[in-house]
Amino acid sequence: MRFTSTITRDSNSNWKCVVWNDSVKELKTGKSVKVKAIIDSHEFLATFLPVGGMHILPLRASVLTSIHKDVGDTVDVDIEML
C-alpha cells in the first residue's frame, strides 16, 4: 500500500509523524497495526497508531535524519502489514 502525506506533529503527543486519512478503510481496522514502512528508500519497522478515525505513523529522529526530511515536508510512504 502506498500513500502520500506531510510530516506533522501530533497535537496530543507532539511526536513527529505522518497521518493516513484513509487508513481505517485500507487497513480494515481501527486498531494498532505493525508495519514495514519505506520512506525515500529508508526501510524501518513501526506501528500505525489509531487516532480519531485514522492512523498516525510516528517517525523516529533516526528515520528523519536518514531521509533528510522534517515537519512540513511531503513524503511517499510504502507499507506492508506484518
Secondary structure, 3 states (H helix, E strand, C coil): CEEEEECEECCCCCCEEEEECCHHHHHCCCCCEEEEEEECCEEEEEEEEEECCEEEEECCHHHHHHHCCCCCCEEEEEEEEC
